[in-house]
Amino acid sequence: EQHGGPFYVSAVVRMEASLSLTRRMAEATGRDRPTTPDMLATARRMVDQFFADLEAKEAMISGDVGTKALDAAQQFGKIVNHPAKLNMGDCFTYACARAYRTKIAYKGNDFTETDLGW
């Protein structure tokens, strides 16, 4: 299904995406290859361009969002053995979606086990 936005991205999501892409770049060069500063720089540019192409707005992580992230961990977190098994980054994504009253673009089944899944 197509969704036209608006799209929001937090600093936590930007960092997770950049680090994940960096790891995949290293893996593509060979098993057990270390990541490099240049790989991370390239990944950052790619992630930044992707979010720019989406015209994504910055989702600010305020104290209230931090509280909502802890609430998400308490309700849906891996730490409490909930089927959603949200990790720290997922909890911040959930909290931002709540704060900005928006949906979450995701892959996998984590968020389908929450009240924001669709």
N, CA, C and O atoms as a Tinker XYZ file with bonds, in Angstrom:
   472  protein
     1  N      0.842000   -1.176000    0.000000    73     2
     2  CA     0.000000    0.000000    0.000000    64     1     3
     3  C      0.887000    1.238000    0.000000    63     2     4     5
     4  O      1.913000    1.277000    0.680000    81     3
     5  N      0.491000    2.236000   -0.757000    73     3     6
     6  CA     1.246000    3.481000   -0.850000    64     5     7
     7  C      0.767000    4.461000    0.222000    63     6     8     9
     8  O     -0.430000    4.567000    0.488000    81     7
     9  N      1.693000    5.159000    0.820000    73     7    10
    10  CA     1.369000    6.193000    1.805000    64     9    11
    11  C      2.120000    7.447000    1.410000    63    10    12    13
    12  O      3.318000    7.405000    1.130000    81    11
    13  N      1.410000    8.559000    1.388000    73    11    14
    14  CA     2.004000    9.788000    0.898000    64    13    15
    15  C      2.569000   10.709000    1.950000    63    14    16    17
    16  O      2.946000   11.837000    1.632000    81    15
    17  N      2.641000   10.281000    3.165000    73    15    18
    18  CA     3.234000   11.120000    4.187000    64    17    19
    19  C      2.189000   11.968000    4.880000    63    18    20    21
    20  O      0.996000   11.758000    4.661000    81    19
    21  N      2.588000   12.909000    5.698000    73    19    22
    22  CA     3.975000   13.311000    5.904000    64    21    23
    23  C      4.760000   12.223000    6.638000    63    22    24    25
    24  O      4.200000   11.414000    7.377000    81    23
    25  N      6.057000   12.232000    6.411000    73    23    26
    26  CA     6.950000   11.277000    7.042000    64    25    27
    27  C      7.804000   12.002000    8.071000    63    26    28    29
    28  O      8.222000   13.140000    7.859000    81    27
    29  N      8.055000   11.331000    9.184000    73    27    30
    30  CA     8.905000   11.862000   10.246000    64    29    31
    31  C     10.034000   10.880000   10.499000    63    30    32    33
    32  O      9.861000    9.669000   10.366000    81    31
    33  N     11.180000   11.408000   10.861000    73    31    34
    34  CA    12.321000   10.560000   11.205000    64    33    35
    35  C     13.021000   11.171000   12.417000    63    34    36    37
    36  O     13.250000   12.379000   12.473000    81    35
    37  N     13.356000   10.319000   13.381000    73    35    38
    38  CA    14.065000   10.798000   14.573000    64    37    39
    39  C     15.558000   10.553000   14.414000    63    38    40    41
    40  O     15.994000    9.807000   13.538000    81    39
    41  N     16.318000   11.188000   15.269000    73    39    42
    42  CA    17.769000   10.981000   15.275000    64    41    43
    43  C     18.105000    9.520000   15.576000    63    42    44    45
    44  O     19.092000    8.994000   15.063000    81    43
    45  N     17.294000    8.867000   16.399000    73    43    46
    46  CA    17.531000    7.460000   16.727000    64    45    47
    47  C     17.362000    6.595000   15.480000    63    46    48    49
    48  O     18.183000    5.714000   15.221000    81    47
    49  N     16.312000    6.838000   14.712000    73    47    50
    50  CA    16.079000    6.069000   13.483000    64    49    51
    51  C     17.181000    6.341000   12.466000    63    50    52    53
    52  O     17.673000    5.419000   11.816000    81    51
    53  N     17.564000    7.601000   12.332000    73    51    54
    54  CA    18.632000    7.954000   11.389000    64    53    55
    55  C     19.932000    7.218000   11.758000    63    54    56    57
    56  O     20.635000    6.712000   10.884000    81    55
    57  N     20.238000    7.165000   13.047000    73    55    58
    58  CA    21.460000    6.489000   13.474000    64    57    59
    59  C     21.355000    4.982000   13.252000    63    58    60    61
    60  O     22.281000    4.365000   12.725000    81    59
    61  N     20.227000    4.388000   13.655000    73    59    62
    62  CA    20.053000    2.945000   13.459000    64    61    63
    63  C     20.160000    2.566000   11.988000    63    62    64    65
    64  O     20.804000    1.574000   11.648000    81    63
    65  N     19.538000    3.343000   11.122000    73    63    66
    66  CA    19.583000    3.054000    9.683000    64    65    67
    67  C     21.010000    3.170000    9.152000    63    66    68    69
    68  O     21.453000    2.332000    8.366000    81    67
    69  N     21.719000    4.196000    9.576000    73    67    70
    70  CA    23.100000    4.390000    9.110000    64    69    71
    71  C     24.015000    3.268000    9.582000    63    70    72    73
    72  O     24.832000    2.766000    8.809000    81    71
    73  N     23.886000    2.873000   10.841000    73    71    74
    74  CA    24.727000    1.796000   11.373000    64    73    75
    75  C     24.396000    0.456000   10.718000    63    74    76    77
    76  O     25.294000   -0.326000   10.407000    81    75
    77  N     23.121000    0.198000   10.513000    73    75    78
    78  CA    22.713000   -1.048000    9.867000    64    77    79
    79  C     23.240000   -1.130000    8.441000    63    78    80    81
    80  O     23.745000   -2.170000    8.018000    81    79
    81  N     23.121000   -0.034000    7.704000    73    79    82
    82  CA    23.622000   -0.013000    6.331000    64    81    83
    83  C     25.143000   -0.183000    6.307000    63    82    84    85
    84  O     25.677000   -0.864000    5.433000    81    83
    85  N     25.832000    0.428000    7.256000    73    83    86
    86  CA    27.292000    0.278000    7.342000    64    85    87
    87  C     27.669000   -1.185000    7.557000    63    86    88    89
    88  O     28.582000   -1.697000    6.909000    81    87
    89  N     26.961000   -1.861000    8.474000    73    87    90
    90  CA    27.232000   -3.287000    8.717000    64    89    91
    91  C     27.000000   -4.111000    7.453000    63    90    92    93
    92  O     27.784000   -5.007000    7.139000    81    91
    93  N     25.935000   -3.812000    6.738000    73    91    94
    94  CA    25.640000   -4.560000    5.503000    64    93    95
    95  C     26.692000   -4.299000    4.429000    63    94    96    97
    96  O     27.037000   -5.197000    3.661000    81    95
    97  N     27.193000   -3.084000    4.379000    73    95    98
    98  CA    28.254000   -2.768000    3.420000    64    97    99
    99  C     29.507000   -3.586000    3.740000    63    98   100   101
   100  O     30.157000   -4.115000    2.838000    81    99
   101  N     29.839000   -3.684000    5.020000    73    99   102
   102  CA    31.018000   -4.466000    5.418000    64   101   103
   103  C     30.811000   -5.939000    5.086000    63   102   104   105
   104  O     31.718000   -6.592000    4.570000    81   103
   105  N     29.633000   -6.463000    5.377000    73   103   106
   106  CA    29.337000   -7.868000    5.085000    64   105   107
   107  C     29.426000   -8.154000    3.590000    63   106   108   109
   108  O     29.837000   -9.242000    3.187000    81   107
   109  N     29.044000   -7.185000    2.773000    73   107   110
   110  CA    29.079000   -7.370000    1.319000    64   109   111
   111  C     30.509000   -7.482000    0.790000    63   110   112   113
   112  O     30.732000   -8.033000   -0.287000    81   111
   113  N     31.481000   -6.958000    1.549000    73   111   114
   114  CA    32.880000   -7.027000    1.111000    64   113   115
   115  C     33.551000   -8.323000    1.552000    63   114   116   117
   116  O     34.663000   -8.628000    1.121000    81   115
   117  N     32.882000   -9.077000    2.401000    73   115   118
   118  CA    33.439000  -10.350000    2.848000    64   117   119
   119  C     33.051000  -10.648000    4.272000    63   118   120   121
   120  O     32.815000   -9.744000    5.075000    81   119
   121  N     32.987000  -11.919000    4.573000    73   119   122
   122  CA    32.600000  -12.356000    5.910000    64   121   123
   123  C     33.598000  -11.849000    6.951000    63   122   124   125
   124  O     34.810000  -11.891000    6.744000    81   123
   125  N     33.066000  -11.373000    8.062000    73   123   126
   126  CA    33.875000  -10.889000    9.186000    64   125   127
   127  C     34.750000   -9.693000    8.832000    63   126   128   129
   128  O     35.757000   -9.448000    9.495000    81   127
   129  N     34.382000   -8.952000    7.806000    73   127   130
   130  CA    35.131000   -7.741000    7.464000    64   129   131
   131  C     34.704000   -6.621000    8.402000    63   130   132   133
   132  O     33.514000   -6.464000    8.674000    81   131
   133  N     35.652000   -5.848000    8.896000    73   131   134
   134  CA    35.295000   -4.739000    9.791000    64   133   135
   135  C     34.691000   -3.576000    9.006000    63   134   136   137
   136  O     34.948000   -3.395000    7.816000    81   135
   137  N     33.888000   -2.805000    9.710000    73   135   138
   138  CA    33.379000   -1.572000    9.119000    64   137   139
   139  C     34.483000   -0.522000    9.175000    63   138   140   141
   140  O     35.433000   -0.643000    9.949000    81   139
   141  N     34.345000    0.506000    8.348000    73   139   142
   142  CA    35.344000    1.578000    8.315000    64   141   143
   143  C     34.652000    2.926000    8.423000    63   142   144   145
   144  O     33.455000    3.029000    8.153000    81   143
   145  N     35.387000    3.960000    8.815000    73   143   146
   146  CA    34.809000    5.300000    8.837000    64   145   147
   147  C     34.255000    5.713000    7.468000    63   146   148   149
   148  O     33.224000    6.381000    7.394000    81   147
   149  N     34.931000    5.323000    6.393000    73   147   150
   150  CA    34.442000    5.669000    5.058000    64   149   151
   151  C     33.109000    4.996000    4.755000    63   150   152   153
   152  O     32.235000    5.594000    4.128000    81   151
   153  N     32.953000    3.748000    5.204000    73   151   154
   154  CA    31.675000    3.055000    5.006000    64   153   155
   155  C     30.550000    3.779000    5.730000    63   154   156   157
   156  O     29.457000    3.952000    5.191000    81   155
   157  N     30.834000    4.201000    6.963000    73   155   158
   158  CA    29.814000    4.916000    7.728000    64   157   159
   159  C     29.490000    6.249000    7.065000    63   158   160   161
   160  O     28.324000    6.639000    7.010000    81   159
   161  N     30.489000    6.946000    6.568000    73   159   162
   162  CA    30.251000    8.222000    5.879000    64   161   163
   163  C     29.360000    8.008000    4.653000    63   162   164   165
   164  O     28.446000    8.793000    4.400000    81   163
   165  N     29.629000    6.950000    3.901000    73   163   166
   166  CA    28.814000    6.641000    2.726000    64   165   167
   167  C     27.392000    6.284000    3.134000    63   166   168   169
   168  O     26.431000    6.752000    2.524000    81   167
   169  N     27.260000    5.461000    4.159000    73   167   170
   170  CA    25.936000    5.066000    4.644000    64   169   171
   171  C     25.152000    6.279000    5.118000    63   170   172   173
   172  O     23.958000    6.394000    4.837000    81   171
   173  N     25.805000    7.182000    5.830000    73   171   174
   174  CA    25.125000    8.399000    6.301000    64   173   175
   175  C     24.593000    9.209000    5.142000    63   174   176   177
   176  O     23.455000    9.678000    5.173000    81   175
   177  N     25.421000    9.377000    4.108000    73   175   178
   178  CA    24.968000   10.136000    2.936000    64   177   179
   179  C     23.763000    9.466000    2.283000    63   178   180   181
   180  O     22.810000   10.139000    1.887000    81   179
   181  N     23.809000    8.149000    2.172000    73   179   182
   182  CA    22.707000    7.420000    1.542000    64   181   183
   183  C     21.421000    7.530000    2.361000    63   182   184   185
   184  O     20.347000    7.761000    1.806000    81   183
   185  N     21.530000    7.368000    3.660000    73   183   186
   186  CA    20.363000    7.471000    4.540000    64   185   187
   187  C     19.815000    8.893000    4.520000    63   186   188   189
   188  O     18.604000    9.091000    4.417000    81   187
   189  N     20.696000    9.881000    4.617000    73   187   190
   190  CA    20.253000   11.279000    4.564000    64   189   191
   191  C     19.535000   11.580000    3.256000    63   190   192   193
   192  O     18.520000   12.276000    3.249000    81   191
   193  N     20.061000   11.056000    2.146000    73   191   194
   194  CA    19.427000   11.286000    0.845000    64   193   195
   195  C     18.062000   10.603000    0.772000    63   194   196   197
   196  O     17.109000   11.168000    0.237000    81   195
   197  N     17.972000    9.401000    1.303000    73   195   198
   198  CA    16.701000    8.680000    1.320000    64   197   199
   199  C     15.644000    9.483000    2.065000    63   198   200   201
   200  O     14.528000    9.650000    1.573000    81   199
   201  N     15.992000    9.982000    3.253000    73   199   202
   202  CA    15.027000   10.756000    4.027000    64   201   203
   203  C     14.722000   12.093000    3.358000    63   202   204   205
   204  O     13.594000   12.578000    3.439000    81   203
   205  N     15.705000   12.692000    2.702000    73   203   206
   206  CA    15.468000   13.933000    1.952000    64   205   207
   207  C     14.509000   13.669000    0.795000    63   206   208   209
   208  O     13.611000   14.472000    0.541000    81   207
   209  N     14.691000   12.554000    0.095000    73   207   210
   210  CA    13.797000   12.205000   -1.012000    64   209   211
   211  C     12.360000   11.998000   -0.535000    63   210   212   213
   212  O     11.411000   12.294000   -1.260000    81   211
   213  N     12.207000   11.492000    0.678000    73   211   214
   214  CA    10.876000   11.326000    1.269000    64   213   215
   215  C     10.307000   12.640000    1.797000    63   214   216   217
   216  O      9.135000   12.718000    2.166000    81   215
   217  N     11.156000   13.675000    1.827000    73   215   218
   218  CA    10.800000   14.958000    2.447000    64   217   219
   219  C     10.385000   14.743000    3.902000    63   218   220   221
   220  O      9.447000   15.367000    4.398000    81   219
   221  N     11.108000   13.846000    4.571000    73   219   222
   222  CA    10.815000   13.523000    5.964000    64   221   223
   223  C     11.161000   14.699000    6.866000    63   222   224   225
   224  O     12.183000   15.363000    6.692000    81   223
   225  N     10.290000   14.935000    7.826000    73   223   226
   226  CA    10.501000   15.988000    8.816000    64   225   227
   227  C     11.180000   15.380000   10.037000    63   226   228   229
   228  O     11.033000   14.191000   10.318000    81   227
   229  N     11.917000   16.206000   10.750000    73   227   230
   230  CA    12.630000   15.747000   11.942000    64   229   231
   231  C     11.642000   15.549000   13.093000    63   230   232   233
   232  O     10.891000   16.463000   13.432000    81   231
   233  N     11.643000   14.363000   13.690000    73   231   234
   234  CA    10.853000   14.085000   14.886000    64   233   235
   235  C     11.769000   14.323000   16.083000    63   234   236   237
   236  O     12.741000   13.597000   16.292000    81   235
   237  N     11.451000   15.329000   16.847000    73   235   238
   238  CA    12.292000   15.692000   17.982000    64   237   239
   239  C     12.067000   14.725000   19.149000    63   238   240   241
   240  O     10.936000   14.333000   19.438000    81   239
   241  N     13.150000   14.356000   19.805000    73   239   242
   242  CA    13.087000   13.463000   20.964000    64   241   243
   243  C     13.111000   14.333000   22.218000    63   242   244   245
   244  O     14.173000   14.725000   22.702000    81   243
   245  N     11.942000   14.620000   22.720000    73   243   246
   246  CA    11.807000   15.444000   23.921000    64   245   247
   247  C     11.759000   14.545000   25.158000    63   246   248   249
   248  O     11.774000   13.318000   25.051000    81   247
   249  N     11.701000   15.166000   26.311000    73   247   250
   250  CA    11.543000   14.399000   27.545000    64   249   251
   251  C     10.249000   13.606000   27.542000    63   250   252   253
   252  O     10.206000   12.481000   28.038000    81   251
   253  N      9.184000   14.193000   26.980000    73   251   254
   254  CA     7.900000   13.505000   26.887000    64   253   255
   255  C      8.007000   12.265000   25.996000    63   254   256   257
   256  O      7.442000   11.218000   26.315000    81   255
   257  N      8.727000   12.385000   24.886000    73   255   258
   258  CA     8.929000   11.229000   24.003000    64   257   259
   259  C      9.731000   10.154000   24.744000    63   258   260   261
   260  O      9.448000    8.963000   24.609000    81   259
   261  N     10.722000   10.569000   25.519000    73   259   262
   262  CA    11.487000    9.609000   26.315000    64   261   263
   263  C     10.605000    8.858000   27.301000    63   262   264   265
   264  O     10.758000    7.651000   27.485000    81   263
   265  N      9.683000    9.571000   27.933000    73   263   266
   266  CA     8.733000    8.936000   28.849000    64   265   267
   267  C      7.832000    7.964000   28.103000    63   266   268   269
   268  O      7.576000    6.856000   28.574000    81   267
   269  N      7.353000    8.388000   26.932000    73   267   270
   270  CA     6.510000    7.513000   26.113000    64   269   271
   271  C      7.288000    6.274000   25.651000    63   270   272   273
   272  O      6.707000    5.195000   25.525000    81   271
   273  N      8.582000    6.415000   25.399000    73   271   274
   274  CA     9.408000    5.267000   25.008000    64   273   275
   275  C      9.499000    4.263000   26.160000    63   274   276   277
   276  O      9.424000    3.054000   25.938000    81   275
   277  N      9.659000    4.759000   27.382000    73   275   278
   278  CA     9.668000    3.865000   28.541000    64   277   279
   279  C      8.313000    3.191000   28.718000    63   278   280   281
   280  O      8.242000    2.011000   29.059000    81   279
   281  N      7.229000    3.946000   28.486000    73   279   282
   282  CA     5.887000    3.359000   28.541000    64   281   283
   283  C      5.751000    2.235000   27.515000    63   282   284   285
   284  O      5.187000    1.180000   27.807000    81   283
   285  N      6.276000    2.472000   26.305000    73   283   286
   286  CA     6.219000    1.453000   25.249000    64   285   287
   287  C      7.000000    0.208000   25.659000    63   286   288   289
   288  O      6.549000   -0.913000   25.422000    81   287
   289  N      8.168000    0.398000   26.271000    73   287   290
   290  CA     8.964000   -0.744000   26.735000    64   289   291
   291  C      8.204000   -1.531000   27.794000    63   290   292   293
   292  O      8.227000   -2.762000   27.804000    81   291
   293  N      7.535000   -0.812000   28.680000    73   291   294
   294  CA     6.783000   -1.458000   29.749000    64   293   295
   295  C      5.592000   -2.241000   29.194000    63   294   296   297
   296  O      5.229000   -3.287000   29.732000    81   295
   297  N      4.990000   -1.737000   28.126000    73   295   298
   298  CA     3.807000   -2.378000   27.564000    64   297   299
   299  C      4.134000   -3.409000   26.478000    63   298   300   301
   300  O      3.518000   -4.474000   26.430000    81   299
   301  N      5.113000   -3.095000   25.596000    73   299   302
   302  CA     5.359000   -3.923000   24.416000    64   301   303
   303  C      6.806000   -4.415000   24.290000    63   302   304   305
   304  O      7.164000   -5.006000   23.271000    81   303
   305  N      7.619000   -4.185000   25.283000    73   303   306
   306  CA     9.050000   -4.423000   25.149000    64   305   307
   307  C      9.499000   -5.865000   25.271000    63   306   308   309
   308  O      8.840000   -6.712000   25.874000    81   307
   309  N     10.650000   -6.098000   24.669000    73   307   310
   310  CA    11.345000   -7.384000   24.814000    64   309   311
   311  C     11.648000   -7.621000   26.291000    63   310   312   313
   312  O     11.614000   -8.755000   26.767000    81   311
   313  N     11.945000   -6.535000   27.012000    73   311   314
   314  CA    12.317000   -6.604000   28.425000    64   313   315
   315  C     11.206000   -7.197000   29.295000    63   314   316   317
   316  O     11.487000   -7.783000   30.340000    81   315
   317  N      9.930000   -7.048000   28.865000    73   315   318
   318  CA     8.795000   -7.586000   29.621000    64   317   319
   319  C      8.198000   -8.809000   28.927000    63   318   320   321
   320  O      7.100000   -9.250000   29.266000    81   319
   321  N      8.929000   -9.351000   27.953000    73   319   322
   322  CA     8.535000  -10.571000   27.246000    64   321   323
   323  C      7.209000  -10.437000   26.498000    63   322   324   325
   324  O      6.448000  -11.400000   26.404000    81   323
   325  N      6.932000   -9.253000   25.970000    73   323   326
   326  CA     5.732000   -9.061000   25.150000    64   325   327
   327  C      5.995000   -9.648000   23.766000    63   326   328   329
   328  O      7.133000   -9.611000   23.299000    81   327
   329  N      4.971000  -10.192000   23.093000    73   327   330
   330  CA     5.173000  -10.756000   21.750000    64   329   331
   331  C      5.757000   -9.772000   20.735000    63   330   332   333
   332  O      6.427000  -10.192000   19.791000    81   331
   333  N      5.513000   -8.469000   20.911000    73   331   334
   334  CA     6.074000   -7.473000   19.982000    64   333   335
   335  C      7.593000   -7.407000   20.103000    63   334   336   337
   336  O      8.286000   -7.141000   19.121000    81   335
   337  N      8.104000   -7.646000   21.290000    73   335   338
   338  CA     9.553000   -7.644000   21.551000    64   337   339
   339  C     10.245000   -6.365000   21.061000    63   338   340   341
   340  O     11.306000   -6.428000   20.440000    81   339
   341  N      9.637000   -5.202000   21.346000    73   339   342
   342  CA    10.245000   -3.940000   20.920000    64   341   343
   343  C     11.575000   -3.728000   21.632000    63   342   344   345
   344  O     11.680000   -3.918000   22.844000    81   343
   345  N     12.599000   -3.328000   20.860000    73   343   346
   346  CA    13.896000   -2.978000   21.438000    64   345   347
   347  C     13.910000   -1.471000   21.712000    63   346   348   349
   348  O     12.895000   -0.801000   21.521000    81   347
   349  N     15.027000   -0.946000   22.147000    73   347   350
   350  CA    15.090000    0.471000   22.498000    64   349   351
   351  C     14.713000    1.369000   21.317000    63   350   352   353
   352  O     13.888000    2.271000   21.464000    81   351
   353  N     15.304000    1.131000   20.162000    73   351   354
   354  CA    14.997000    1.947000   18.991000    64   353   355
   355  C     13.534000    1.864000   18.610000    63   354   356   357
   356  O     12.918000    2.872000   18.265000    81   355
   357  N     12.968000    0.646000   18.673000    73   355   358
   358  CA    11.547000    0.457000   18.374000    64   357   359
   359  C     10.679000    1.254000   19.347000    63   358   360   361
   360  O      9.685000    1.861000   18.948000    81   359
   361  N     11.058000    1.249000   20.619000    73   359   362
   362  CA    10.281000    1.982000   21.627000    64   361   363
   363  C     10.298000    3.480000   21.348000    63   362   364   365
   364  O      9.281000    4.150000   21.530000    81   363
   365  N     11.435000    4.018000   20.910000    73   363   366
   366  CA    11.483000    5.437000   20.550000    64   365   367
   367  C     10.659000    5.707000   19.298000    63   366   368   369
   368  O     10.015000    6.751000   19.197000    81   367
   369  N     10.671000    4.781000   18.344000    73   367   370
   370  CA     9.845000    4.938000   17.149000    64   369   371
   371  C      8.373000    4.948000   17.535000    63   370   372   373
   372  O      7.610000    5.793000   17.067000    81   371
   373  N      7.980000    4.021000   18.378000    73   371   374
   374  CA     6.607000    3.957000   18.865000    64   373   375
   375  C      6.231000    5.267000   19.558000    63   374   376   377
   376  O      5.164000    5.828000   19.308000    81   375
   377  N      7.117000    5.745000   20.428000    73   375   378
   378  CA     6.854000    6.973000   21.180000    64   377   379
   379  C      6.712000    8.180000   20.256000    63   378   380   381
   380  O      5.835000    9.020000   20.461000    81   379
   381  N      7.565000    8.269000   19.248000    73   379   382
   382  CA     7.460000    9.375000   18.285000    64   381   383
   383  C      6.152000    9.297000   17.515000    63   382   384   385
   384  O      5.507000   10.320000   17.282000    81   383
   385  N      5.754000    8.091000   17.115000    73   383   386
   386  CA     4.489000    7.931000   16.391000    64   385   387
   387  C      3.322000    8.382000   17.255000    63   386   388   389
   388  O      2.393000    9.021000   16.762000    81   387
   389  N      3.366000    8.058000   18.520000    73   387   390
   390  CA     2.323000    8.516000   19.444000    64   389   391
   391  C      2.336000   10.045000   19.561000    63   390   392   393
   392  O      1.295000   10.695000   19.458000    81   391
   393  N      3.512000   10.597000   19.774000    73   391   394
   394  CA     3.631000   12.045000   19.972000    64   393   395
   395  C      3.213000   12.832000   18.733000    63   394   396   397
   396  O      2.593000   13.890000   18.847000    81   395
   397  N      3.552000   12.318000   17.550000    73   395   398
   398  CA     3.256000   13.018000   16.299000    64   397   399
   399  C      1.964000   12.527000   15.648000    63   398   400   401
   400  O      1.597000   12.978000   14.563000    81   399
   401  N      1.281000   11.605000   16.314000    73   399   402
   402  CA     0.004000   11.061000   15.831000    64   401   403
   403  C      0.093000   10.606000   14.377000    63   402   404   405
   404  O     -0.665000   11.049000   13.515000    81   403
   405  N      1.040000    9.712000   14.140000    73   403   406
   406  CA     1.273000    9.217000   12.786000    64   405   407
   407  C      1.451000    7.703000   12.809000    63   406   408   409
   408  O      1.568000    7.099000   13.875000    81   407
   409  N      1.472000    7.102000   11.637000    73   407   410
   410  CA     1.702000    5.665000   11.513000    64   409   411
   411  C      3.201000    5.394000   11.469000    63   410   412   413
   412  O      4.013000    6.311000   11.343000    81   411
   413  N      3.546000    4.121000   11.573000    73   411   414
   414  CA     4.948000    3.702000   11.549000    64   413   415
   415  C      5.199000    2.894000   10.279000    63   414   416   417
   416  O      4.478000    1.940000    9.985000    81   415
   417  N      6.223000    3.285000    9.535000    73   415   418
   418  CA     6.672000    2.469000    8.405000    64   417   419
   419  C      7.655000    1.450000    8.968000    63   418   420   421
   420  O      8.663000    1.823000    9.569000    81   419
   421  N      7.369000    0.181000    8.779000    73   419   422
   422  CA     8.208000   -0.842000    9.391000    64   421   423
   423  C      8.215000   -2.109000    8.553000    63   422   424   425
   424  O      7.381000   -2.298000    7.667000    81   423
   425  N      9.174000   -2.969000    8.853000    73   423   426
   426  CA     9.197000   -4.317000    8.288000    64   425   427
   427  C      9.203000   -5.294000    9.447000    63   426   428   429
   428  O      9.558000   -4.927000   10.567000    81   427
   429  N      8.819000   -6.515000    9.194000    73   427   430
   430  CA     8.755000   -7.498000   10.263000    64   429   431
   431  C      7.420000   -7.445000   10.981000    63   430   432   433
   432  O      6.483000   -6.785000   10.533000    81   431
   433  N      7.347000   -8.146000   12.095000    73   431   434
   434  CA     6.075000   -8.284000   12.807000    64   433   435
   435  C      6.030000   -7.556000   14.143000    63   434   436   437
   436  O      5.022000   -7.625000   14.847000    81   435
   437  N      7.108000   -6.859000   14.505000    73   435   438
   438  CA     7.160000   -6.222000   15.822000    64   437   439
   439  C      5.948000   -5.329000   16.081000    63   438   440   441
   440  O      5.237000   -5.502000   17.072000    81   439
   441  N      5.724000   -4.385000   15.191000    73   439   442
   442  CA     4.691000   -3.388000   15.438000    64   441   443
   443  C      3.281000   -3.918000   15.199000    63   442   444   445
   444  O      2.314000   -3.316000   15.664000    81   443
   445  N      3.145000   -5.045000   14.475000    73   443   446
   446  CA     1.811000   -5.625000   14.301000    64   445   447
   447  C      1.261000   -6.132000   15.627000    63   446   448   449
   448  O      0.053000   -6.316000   15.773000    81   447
   449  N      2.143000   -6.356000   16.588000    73   447   450
   450  CA     1.744000   -6.821000   17.916000    64   449   451
   451  C      1.429000   -5.663000   18.865000    63   450   452   453
   452  O      1.185000   -5.889000   20.050000    81   451
   453  N      1.430000   -4.433000   18.361000    73   451   454
   454  CA     1.102000   -3.258000   19.175000    64   453   455
   455  C     -0.216000   -2.671000   18.687000    63   454   456   457
   456  O     -0.797000   -3.139000   17.709000    81   455
   457  N     -0.668000   -1.652000   19.378000    73   455   458
   458  CA    -1.897000   -0.979000   18.957000    64   457   459
   459  C     -1.667000   -0.036000   17.777000    63   458   460   461
   460  O     -2.626000    0.546000   17.272000    81   459
   461  N     -0.422000    0.131000   17.323000    73   459   462
   462  CA    -0.135000    0.979000   16.163000    64   461   463
   463  C      0.096000    0.172000   14.893000    63   462   464   465
   464  O      0.281000    0.751000   13.822000    81   463
   465  N      0.087000   -1.140000   14.990000    73   463   466
   466  CA     0.315000   -1.985000   13.815000    64   465   467
   467  C     -0.842000   -1.907000   12.837000    63   466   468   469
   468  O     -1.994000   -1.720000   13.229000    81   467
   469  N     -0.520000   -2.054000   11.555000    73   467   470
   470  CA    -1.568000   -2.039000   10.507000    64   469   471
   471  C     -1.197000   -2.956000    9.388000    63   470   472
   472  O     -1.946000   -3.081000    8.419000    81   471
